């Protein structure tokens, strides 16, 4: 299989750097698991970004050794954004915390101030999540992307028609799986 061959080649070719990367992941593991965090908002926001960064490091490594360069760069960009945001919050805590809370409110419908700091849990490694939701949303986005591409491709050939039919069949499968309900 292509992916297995790529993984073996990437692991062999980048063995030493992957070991160093693993060491850095281990440092973050230790920080997140052993570091006592003060029970205040700034500390919890910091831990949130460090946790996101940590999980992104793990994802970056998986994508890189699997040969998914563009996707790995996307994760690397998120890691840079986490770092920049945390540096801004550190340099201007009052102003940036308010901005962060406002953005969190807009995106998720809650702010860190509404959370009980004693019950905040930040998973260090892979965390439970709704894989069905991610896979279904990925299927819907793929259908949207392909439909846009087909609309932009004005050629009405047999392949396009076959692809349109395949999209319809796959969307029917997704809808049957979700029983027509949006689980998002």
Secondary structure as GFF3:
##gff-version 3
##sequence-region A 1 184
A	DSSP	alpha_helix	2	13	.	.	.	ID=ss1
A	DSSP	alpha_helix	15	34	.	.	.	ID=ss2
A	DSSP	alpha_helix	41	65	.	.	.	ID=ss3
A	DSSP	alpha_helix	69	91	.	.	.	ID=ss4
A	DSSP	alpha_helix	93	108	.	.	.	ID=ss5
A	DSSP	three_ten_helix	112	114	.	.	.	ID=ss6
A	DSSP	three_ten_helix	117	119	.	.	.	ID=ss7
A	DSSP	alpha_helix	131	152	.	.	.	ID=ss8
A	DSSP	alpha_helix	158	177	.	.	.	ID=ss9
###
